[in-house]
Amino acid sequence: MKIPFRIFVLTFLFFVFFQPGQVFSQASNFFSENKYADYPIISLKENFLGNPIYFIEGKKIKASEVKAYMEIMPGDANDFMKNNTKAMTGSGLSLGGQLIVWGALGYAFANRDNLNNQIVRNWIIATTIGGIGAGVGRPMNRDGVRRINTLLNKHNYLIRQDDITKPYLTMDFRNNYLGEKIDIYDGPNLLNKSRLNQYMLEFPEFAEYMRKSQRNQNWSSALGIVGLASTAVFVGYILTPQIQSSTPSNILLPLTMANIGLSISGGVIRRAARNQTRQALMKFNFGDELVSY
């Protein structure tokens, strides 16, 4: 049986124009009915090694679970997994480099009574190799965590934007000459000190965590000054003719131990400051919904 041309055309137009409109309407309803209401807020914390750890209402979850929640924005979900891998890889390289430095220090310490030129050279070469590994891994880890931080901020805002009745604050962190600086943003705008202090007066729970973070940032700056001085003395010493003598001074051992100690303690304090800032912002943005990790 032949189908009349007019009916064929009308049927074709129906599927071309009406059905996509129906699909678009369904998609619009999905967003307008706030289907994100059941999605949980995801918290981020850095552990002792700098690895990102994720929480929902105080319960630790896997990165794969975070990705599953972020699939509402597939591009962000893929970026999240890439940066999670980047952060973990950078942490591994950094730890491996530090282990080489510690091993070199143990080698020098074991031979401290016979610290000749060959031992010192071996020690410095191993320390340099380890330092390069840590120097490559640390920025990888930091960049991965920074990007994850941004993606989670975006995700949490997306699923709660209808409930947010005040500015949505986010954070970023960057290196400076004395270690690290944490910046707070209100949308795309950097929050100045007076505005931040005003928010701290208005929201006591936010202020509690921010004060802890600010104390740790001050300690980080102080350790940064000491670390720069110690590094300058160390580099200056190994470049002097004294290192060429047959009996190099044992000052290299305490200098190296001081640098390692400052590096470890500085990293711990900076991570604590970032974690406390994240908690402060979660309290500010979402209030009692956040269960601290």
Short mmCIF file of the C-alpha atoms (twelve columns), coordinates in Angstrom:
data_MODEL
# 
_entry.id   MODEL 
# 
loop_
_atom_site.group_PDB 
_atom_site.id 
_atom_site.type_symbol 
_atom_site.label_atom_id 
_atom_site.label_alt_id 
_atom_site.label_comp_id 
_atom_site.label_asym_id 
_atom_site.label_seq_id 
_atom_site.Cartn_x 
_atom_site.Cartn_y 
_atom_site.Cartn_z 
_atom_site.pdbx_PDB_model_num 
ATOM 1   C CA . MET A 1   0.000  0.000  0.000  1 
ATOM 2   C CA . LYS A 2   1.345  3.401  -0.982 1 
ATOM 3   C CA . ILE A 3   1.560  6.156  1.622  1 
ATOM 4   C CA . PRO A 4   0.254  9.483  0.255  1 
ATOM 5   C CA . PHE A 5   3.011  12.022 -0.187 1 
ATOM 6   C CA . ARG A 6   1.185  14.587 1.980  1 
ATOM 7   C CA . ILE A 7   0.947  12.185 4.929  1 
ATOM 8   C CA . PHE A 8   4.628  11.278 4.506  1 
ATOM 9   C CA . VAL A 9   5.639  14.959 4.637  1 
ATOM 10  C CA . LEU A 10  3.475  15.669 7.702  1 
ATOM 11  C CA . THR A 11  4.882  12.633 9.489  1 
ATOM 12  C CA . PHE A 12  8.437  13.678 8.668  1 
ATOM 13  C CA . LEU A 13  7.830  17.221 9.942  1 
ATOM 14  C CA . PHE A 14  6.301  15.831 13.116 1 
ATOM 15  C CA . PHE A 15  9.430  13.849 13.950 1 
ATOM 16  C CA . VAL A 16  11.785 16.644 12.940 1 
ATOM 17  C CA . PHE A 17  10.146 19.473 14.870 1 
ATOM 18  C CA . PHE A 18  7.794  18.107 17.472 1 
ATOM 19  C CA . GLN A 19  9.810  15.237 18.952 1 
ATOM 20  C CA . PRO A 20  13.064 17.185 19.547 1 
ATOM 21  C CA . GLY A 21  10.971 19.884 21.169 1 
ATOM 22  C CA . GLN A 22  9.477  17.256 23.430 1 
ATOM 23  C CA . VAL A 23  12.958 15.989 24.330 1 
ATOM 24  C CA . PHE A 24  14.135 19.548 24.970 1 
ATOM 25  C CA . SER A 25  11.090 20.091 27.174 1 
ATOM 26  C CA . GLN A 26  11.908 16.965 29.157 1 
ATOM 27  C CA . ALA A 27  15.513 18.113 29.563 1 
ATOM 28  C CA . SER A 28  14.338 21.532 30.716 1 
ATOM 29  C CA . ASN A 29  12.035 19.937 33.253 1 
ATOM 30  C CA . PHE A 30  14.919 17.858 34.588 1 
ATOM 31  C CA . PHE A 31  16.825 21.019 35.484 1 
ATOM 32  C CA . SER A 32  13.839 23.125 36.540 1 
ATOM 33  C CA . GLU A 33  12.597 20.487 38.971 1 
ATOM 34  C CA . ASN A 34  15.927 20.649 40.841 1 
ATOM 35  C CA . LYS A 35  16.830 16.989 40.415 1 
ATOM 36  C CA . TYR A 36  20.229 17.805 41.970 1 
ATOM 37  C CA . ALA A 37  18.679 18.107 45.425 1 
ATOM 38  C CA . ASP A 38  19.763 14.588 46.399 1 
ATOM 39  C CA . TYR A 39  23.381 15.084 45.356 1 
ATOM 40  C CA . PRO A 40  25.693 15.438 48.373 1 
ATOM 41  C CA . ILE A 41  28.276 18.131 49.057 1 
ATOM 42  C CA . ILE A 42  31.788 16.727 48.476 1 
ATOM 43  C CA . SER A 43  34.615 17.832 50.777 1 
ATOM 44  C CA . LEU A 44  38.329 17.755 49.972 1 
ATOM 45  C CA . LYS A 45  41.219 17.230 52.371 1 
ATOM 46  C CA . GLU A 46  44.935 16.747 51.782 1 
ATOM 47  C CA . ASN A 47  46.597 14.048 53.863 1 
ATOM 48  C CA . PHE A 48  50.156 14.061 55.249 1 
ATOM 49  C CA . LEU A 49  51.620 13.124 51.849 1 
ATOM 50  C CA . GLY A 50  49.592 15.786 50.038 1 
ATOM 51  C CA . ASN A 51  47.240 13.249 48.442 1 
ATOM 52  C CA . PRO A 52  43.621 14.383 47.948 1 
ATOM 53  C CA . ILE A 53  41.082 12.626 50.168 1 
ATOM 54  C CA . TYR A 54  37.337 13.018 49.575 1 
ATOM 55  C CA . PHE A 55  34.460 13.029 52.063 1 
ATOM 56  C CA . ILE A 56  30.681 13.107 52.059 1 
ATOM 57  C CA . GLU A 57  29.209 14.123 55.440 1 
ATOM 58  C CA . GLY A 58  32.406 13.083 57.188 1 
ATOM 59  C CA . LYS A 59  32.622 9.684  55.476 1 
ATOM 60  C CA . LYS A 60  35.631 8.993  53.246 1 
ATOM 61  C CA . ILE A 61  34.804 8.033  49.657 1 
ATOM 62  C CA . LYS A 62  36.845 6.878  46.665 1 
ATOM 63  C CA . ALA A 63  37.833 9.051  43.732 1 
ATOM 64  C CA . SER A 64  35.725 6.812  41.464 1 
ATOM 65  C CA . GLU A 65  32.646 7.656  43.564 1 
ATOM 66  C CA . VAL A 66  33.395 11.366 43.244 1 
ATOM 67  C CA . LYS A 67  33.649 10.950 39.467 1 
ATOM 68  C CA . ALA A 68  30.277 9.191  39.416 1 
ATOM 69  C CA . TYR A 69  28.614 12.163 41.140 1 
ATOM 70  C CA . MET A 70  30.351 14.579 38.780 1 
ATOM 71  C CA . GLU A 71  29.038 12.796 35.677 1 
ATOM 72  C CA . ILE A 72  26.249 15.382 35.544 1 
ATOM 73  C CA . MET A 73  29.015 17.395 33.844 1 
ATOM 74  C CA . PRO A 74  30.977 14.701 31.946 1 
ATOM 75  C CA . GLY A 75  33.826 17.015 30.975 1 
ATOM 76  C CA . ASP A 76  34.388 17.969 34.601 1 
ATOM 77  C CA . ALA A 77  34.252 14.306 35.649 1 
ATOM 78  C CA . ASN A 78  37.011 13.416 33.175 1 
ATOM 79  C CA . ASP A 79  39.103 16.416 34.239 1 
ATOM 80  C CA . PHE A 80  38.673 15.368 37.850 1 
ATOM 81  C CA . MET A 81  40.083 11.879 37.240 1 
ATOM 82  C CA . LYS A 82  43.012 13.240 35.208 1 
ATOM 83  C CA . ASN A 83  43.935 15.676 37.949 1 
ATOM 84  C CA . ASN A 84  43.451 13.102 40.684 1 
ATOM 85  C CA . THR A 85  45.969 10.877 38.856 1 
ATOM 86  C CA . LYS A 86  48.282 13.867 38.377 1 
ATOM 87  C CA . ALA A 87  48.159 14.744 42.077 1 
ATOM 88  C CA . MET A 88  48.833 11.158 43.159 1 
ATOM 89  C CA . THR A 89  51.696 10.751 40.662 1 
ATOM 90  C CA . GLY A 90  53.269 14.017 41.786 1 
ATOM 91  C CA . SER A 91  52.996 12.934 45.399 1 
ATOM 92  C CA . GLY A 92  54.748 9.651  44.561 1 
ATOM 93  C CA . LEU A 93  57.601 11.423 42.763 1 
ATOM 94  C CA . SER A 94  57.980 13.883 45.619 1 
ATOM 95  C CA . LEU A 95  58.059 11.116 48.218 1 
ATOM 96  C CA . GLY A 96  60.567 9.103  46.148 1 
ATOM 97  C CA . GLY A 97  62.843 12.117 45.862 1 
ATOM 98  C CA . GLN A 98  62.656 12.754 49.583 1 
ATOM 99  C CA . LEU A 99  63.494 9.125  50.337 1 
ATOM 100 C CA . ILE A 100 66.638 9.447  48.197 1 
ATOM 101 C CA . VAL A 101 67.602 12.603 50.107 1 
ATOM 102 C CA . TRP A 102 67.037 10.861 53.439 1 
ATOM 103 C CA . GLY A 103 69.020 7.823  52.249 1 
ATOM 104 C CA . ALA A 104 71.893 10.085 51.224 1 
ATOM 105 C CA . LEU A 105 71.768 11.761 54.616 1 
ATOM 106 C CA . GLY A 106 71.885 8.362  56.330 1 
ATOM 107 C CA . TYR A 107 74.877 7.398  54.180 1 
ATOM 108 C CA . ALA A 108 76.720 10.584 55.147 1 
ATOM 109 C CA . PHE A 109 75.803 10.204 58.809 1 
ATOM 110 C CA . ALA A 110 77.031 6.598  58.877 1 
ATOM 111 C CA . ASN A 111 80.386 7.788  57.499 1 
ATOM 112 C CA . ARG A 112 80.566 10.977 59.553 1 
ATOM 113 C CA . ASP A 113 83.852 9.924  61.173 1 
ATOM 114 C CA . ASN A 114 85.453 9.519  57.747 1 
ATOM 115 C CA . LEU A 115 83.767 12.312 55.813 1 
ATOM 116 C CA . ASN A 116 86.218 12.602 52.910 1 
ATOM 117 C CA . ASN A 117 85.751 14.255 49.518 1 
ATOM 118 C CA . GLN A 118 84.415 11.114 47.803 1 
ATOM 119 C CA . ILE A 119 81.759 10.532 50.428 1 
ATOM 120 C CA . VAL A 120 80.729 14.174 50.309 1 
ATOM 121 C CA . ARG A 121 80.519 14.120 46.509 1 
ATOM 122 C CA . ASN A 122 78.386 10.957 46.538 1 
ATOM 123 C CA . TRP A 123 76.170 12.515 49.169 1 
ATOM 124 C CA . ILE A 124 75.722 15.748 47.217 1 
ATOM 125 C CA . ILE A 125 75.010 13.903 43.936 1 
ATOM 126 C CA . ALA A 126 72.351 11.711 45.565 1 
ATOM 127 C CA . THR A 127 70.852 14.701 47.356 1 
ATOM 128 C CA . THR A 128 70.706 16.618 44.057 1 
ATOM 129 C CA . ILE A 129 68.989 13.720 42.254 1 
ATOM 130 C CA . GLY A 130 66.485 13.345 45.073 1 
ATOM 131 C CA . GLY A 131 65.899 17.088 45.133 1 
ATOM 132 C CA . ILE A 132 65.153 17.112 41.402 1 
ATOM 133 C CA . GLY A 133 62.631 14.290 41.802 1 
ATOM 134 C CA . ALA A 134 60.918 16.080 44.666 1 
ATOM 135 C CA . GLY A 135 61.126 19.362 42.747 1 
ATOM 136 C CA . VAL A 136 59.282 17.819 39.789 1 
ATOM 137 C CA . GLY A 137 56.722 15.911 41.848 1 
ATOM 138 C CA . ARG A 138 55.737 18.663 44.266 1 
ATOM 139 C CA . PRO A 139 54.438 21.114 41.612 1 
ATOM 140 C CA . MET A 140 52.579 18.269 39.875 1 
ATOM 141 C CA . ASN A 141 50.837 17.409 43.112 1 
ATOM 142 C CA . ARG A 142 50.029 21.034 43.915 1 
ATOM 143 C CA . ASP A 143 48.632 21.753 40.448 1 
ATOM 144 C CA . GLY A 144 46.498 18.612 40.507 1 
ATOM 145 C CA . VAL A 145 45.061 19.485 43.923 1 
ATOM 146 C CA . ARG A 146 44.406 23.103 42.871 1 
ATOM 147 C CA . ARG A 147 42.447 21.974 39.828 1 
ATOM 148 C CA . ILE A 148 40.499 19.393 41.834 1 
ATOM 149 C CA . ASN A 149 39.685 22.096 44.362 1 
ATOM 150 C CA . THR A 150 38.252 24.280 41.578 1 
ATOM 151 C CA . LEU A 151 36.220 21.423 40.063 1 
ATOM 152 C CA . LEU A 152 34.672 20.503 43.426 1 
ATOM 153 C CA . ASN A 153 33.832 24.143 44.142 1 
ATOM 154 C CA . LYS A 154 32.038 24.280 40.786 1 
ATOM 155 C CA . HIS A 155 30.232 20.984 41.400 1 
ATOM 156 C CA . ASN A 156 29.071 21.925 44.905 1 
ATOM 157 C CA . TYR A 157 27.779 25.273 43.667 1 
ATOM 158 C CA . LEU A 158 25.910 23.615 40.777 1 
ATOM 159 C CA . ILE A 159 23.944 21.278 43.025 1 
ATOM 160 C CA . ARG A 160 23.180 23.879 45.718 1 
ATOM 161 C CA . GLN A 161 22.959 27.165 43.829 1 
ATOM 162 C CA . ASP A 162 19.212 27.575 44.513 1 
ATOM 163 C CA . ASP A 163 19.811 27.308 48.276 1 
ATOM 164 C CA . ILE A 164 22.732 29.753 48.497 1 
ATOM 165 C CA . THR A 165 21.534 33.093 49.878 1 
ATOM 166 C CA . LYS A 166 24.895 34.830 50.409 1 
ATOM 167 C CA . PRO A 167 28.165 35.159 48.475 1 
ATOM 168 C CA . TYR A 168 29.759 31.876 47.422 1 
ATOM 169 C CA . LEU A 169 33.383 31.931 48.548 1 
ATOM 170 C CA . THR A 170 36.177 29.850 47.012 1 
ATOM 171 C CA . MET A 171 39.914 29.581 47.563 1 
ATOM 172 C CA . ASP A 172 43.118 29.254 45.588 1 
ATOM 173 C CA . PHE A 173 46.745 29.020 46.685 1 
ATOM 174 C CA . ARG A 174 50.026 30.072 45.121 1 
ATOM 175 C CA . ASN A 175 53.716 30.147 45.877 1 
ATOM 176 C CA . ASN A 176 55.429 33.247 47.141 1 
ATOM 177 C CA . TYR A 177 58.983 33.935 48.310 1 
ATOM 178 C CA . LEU A 178 58.214 32.749 51.832 1 
ATOM 179 C CA . GLY A 179 56.218 29.635 51.036 1 
ATOM 180 C CA . GLU A 180 52.568 29.962 50.108 1 
ATOM 181 C CA . LYS A 181 49.688 32.453 49.978 1 
ATOM 182 C CA . ILE A 182 46.024 31.460 50.185 1 
ATOM 183 C CA . ASP A 183 43.597 33.713 48.315 1 
ATOM 184 C CA . ILE A 184 39.846 33.900 48.980 1 
ATOM 185 C CA . TYR A 185 37.461 34.778 46.137 1 
ATOM 186 C CA . ASP A 186 33.899 36.043 46.063 1 
ATOM 187 C CA . GLY A 187 32.875 34.751 42.655 1 
ATOM 188 C CA . PRO A 188 35.621 35.883 40.258 1 
ATOM 189 C CA . ASN A 189 36.744 38.708 42.554 1 
ATOM 190 C CA . LEU A 190 39.644 38.459 44.982 1 
ATOM 191 C CA . LEU A 191 38.396 39.190 48.485 1 
ATOM 192 C CA . ASN A 192 40.312 42.021 50.144 1 
ATOM 193 C CA . LYS A 193 41.349 41.895 53.788 1 
ATOM 194 C CA . SER A 194 38.685 44.287 55.066 1 
ATOM 195 C CA . ARG A 195 35.878 42.334 53.385 1 
ATOM 196 C CA . LEU A 196 37.240 39.048 54.702 1 
ATOM 197 C CA . ASN A 197 37.385 40.502 58.234 1 
ATOM 198 C CA . GLN A 198 33.788 41.658 57.874 1 
ATOM 199 C CA . TYR A 199 32.639 38.149 56.976 1 
ATOM 200 C CA . MET A 200 34.604 36.778 59.918 1 
ATOM 201 C CA . LEU A 201 32.726 39.150 62.235 1 
ATOM 202 C CA . GLU A 202 29.360 38.177 60.767 1 
ATOM 203 C CA . PHE A 203 29.921 34.404 60.761 1 
ATOM 204 C CA . PRO A 204 31.700 33.100 63.927 1 
ATOM 205 C CA . GLU A 205 32.084 29.494 62.718 1 
ATOM 206 C CA . PHE A 206 33.731 30.735 59.541 1 
ATOM 207 C CA . ALA A 207 36.011 32.953 61.646 1 
ATOM 208 C CA . GLU A 208 37.056 30.056 63.895 1 
ATOM 209 C CA . TYR A 209 38.579 28.037 61.052 1 
ATOM 210 C CA . MET A 210 39.949 31.094 59.254 1 
ATOM 211 C CA . ARG A 211 41.882 32.196 62.335 1 
ATOM 212 C CA . LYS A 212 43.459 28.744 62.573 1 
ATOM 213 C CA . SER A 213 44.396 28.943 58.915 1 
ATOM 214 C CA . GLN A 214 45.845 32.435 59.269 1 
ATOM 215 C CA . ARG A 215 48.000 31.351 62.229 1 
ATOM 216 C CA . ASN A 216 49.379 28.475 60.199 1 
ATOM 217 C CA . GLN A 217 50.029 30.795 57.253 1 
ATOM 218 C CA . ASN A 218 52.026 33.068 59.559 1 
ATOM 219 C CA . TRP A 219 54.028 30.094 60.832 1 
ATOM 220 C CA . SER A 220 54.621 29.014 57.249 1 
ATOM 221 C CA . SER A 221 56.040 32.438 56.404 1 
ATOM 222 C CA . ALA A 222 58.331 32.346 59.445 1 
ATOM 223 C CA . LEU A 223 59.616 28.889 58.497 1 
ATOM 224 C CA . GLY A 224 60.078 30.135 54.944 1 
ATOM 225 C CA . ILE A 225 62.444 32.848 56.159 1 
ATOM 226 C CA . VAL A 226 64.474 30.352 58.189 1 
ATOM 227 C CA . GLY A 227 64.476 27.905 55.256 1 
ATOM 228 C CA . LEU A 228 65.786 30.513 52.827 1 
ATOM 229 C CA . ALA A 229 68.586 31.427 55.218 1 
ATOM 230 C CA . SER A 230 69.526 27.789 55.788 1 
ATOM 231 C CA . THR A 231 69.525 27.039 52.046 1 
ATOM 232 C CA . ALA A 232 71.687 30.103 51.336 1 
ATOM 233 C CA . VAL A 233 74.252 28.991 53.911 1 
ATOM 234 C CA . PHE A 234 74.232 25.416 52.563 1 
ATOM 235 C CA . VAL A 235 74.689 26.476 48.927 1 
ATOM 236 C CA . GLY A 236 77.286 29.064 49.846 1 
ATOM 237 C CA . TYR A 237 79.261 26.523 51.814 1 
ATOM 238 C CA . ILE A 238 79.423 23.804 49.149 1 
ATOM 239 C CA . LEU A 239 80.549 26.385 46.574 1 
ATOM 240 C CA . THR A 240 83.492 27.576 48.680 1 
ATOM 241 C CA . PRO A 241 87.031 26.151 48.371 1 
ATOM 242 C CA . GLN A 242 86.502 24.472 51.765 1 
ATOM 243 C CA . ILE A 243 84.586 21.686 50.025 1 
ATOM 244 C CA . GLN A 244 87.719 20.840 48.042 1 
ATOM 245 C CA . SER A 245 89.810 20.193 51.139 1 
ATOM 246 C CA . SER A 246 90.587 16.711 52.332 1 
ATOM 247 C CA . THR A 247 88.615 17.228 55.545 1 
ATOM 248 C CA . PRO A 248 85.327 19.000 54.710 1 
ATOM 249 C CA . SER A 249 83.557 20.480 57.716 1 
ATOM 250 C CA . ASN A 250 80.755 18.534 59.357 1 
ATOM 251 C CA . ILE A 251 78.562 21.620 59.111 1 
ATOM 252 C CA . LEU A 252 77.010 20.059 55.994 1 
ATOM 253 C CA . LEU A 253 75.264 17.394 58.065 1 
ATOM 254 C CA . PRO A 254 73.407 19.721 60.438 1 
ATOM 255 C CA . LEU A 255 72.587 22.066 57.530 1 
ATOM 256 C CA . THR A 256 71.077 19.217 55.523 1 
ATOM 257 C CA . MET A 257 69.129 17.955 58.543 1 
ATOM 258 C CA . ALA A 258 67.849 21.476 59.170 1 
ATOM 259 C CA . ASN A 259 66.698 21.846 55.550 1 
ATOM 260 C CA . ILE A 260 64.890 18.503 55.614 1 
ATOM 261 C CA . GLY A 261 63.231 19.328 58.925 1 
ATOM 262 C CA . LEU A 262 62.116 22.737 57.683 1 
ATOM 263 C CA . SER A 263 60.788 21.243 54.454 1 
ATOM 264 C CA . ILE A 264 58.726 18.620 56.293 1 
ATOM 265 C CA . SER A 265 57.359 20.956 58.961 1 
ATOM 266 C CA . GLY A 266 56.632 23.684 56.399 1 
ATOM 267 C CA . GLY A 267 54.692 21.235 54.224 1 
ATOM 268 C CA . VAL A 268 52.649 19.997 57.194 1 
ATOM 269 C CA . ILE A 269 51.760 23.551 58.250 1 
ATOM 270 C CA . ARG A 270 50.828 24.654 54.718 1 
ATOM 271 C CA . ARG A 271 48.581 21.621 54.237 1 
ATOM 272 C CA . ALA A 272 46.909 22.324 57.593 1 
ATOM 273 C CA . ALA A 273 46.281 25.930 56.527 1 
ATOM 274 C CA . ARG A 274 44.698 24.824 53.236 1 
ATOM 275 C CA . ASN A 275 42.522 22.216 54.930 1 
ATOM 276 C CA . GLN A 276 41.359 24.699 57.575 1 
ATOM 277 C CA . THR A 277 40.553 27.262 54.873 1 
ATOM 278 C CA . ARG A 278 38.487 24.655 53.007 1 
ATOM 279 C CA . GLN A 279 36.552 23.870 56.176 1 
ATOM 280 C CA . ALA A 280 35.976 27.568 56.812 1 
ATOM 281 C CA . LEU A 281 34.587 28.061 53.309 1 
ATOM 282 C CA . MET A 282 32.370 24.985 53.505 1 
ATOM 283 C CA . LYS A 283 30.918 26.323 56.763 1 
ATOM 284 C CA . PHE A 284 30.372 29.737 55.176 1 
ATOM 285 C CA . ASN A 285 28.834 28.421 51.946 1 
ATOM 286 C CA . PHE A 286 26.721 25.542 53.245 1 
ATOM 287 C CA . GLY A 287 26.401 26.056 56.997 1 
ATOM 288 C CA . ASP A 288 25.291 23.113 59.130 1 
ATOM 289 C CA . GLU A 289 25.001 20.811 56.120 1 
ATOM 290 C CA . LEU A 290 28.736 20.208 56.311 1 
ATOM 291 C CA . VAL A 291 29.919 17.489 58.662 1 
ATOM 292 C CA . SER A 292 33.615 18.108 59.323 1 
ATOM 293 C CA . TYR A 293 36.085 15.432 58.360 1 
# 
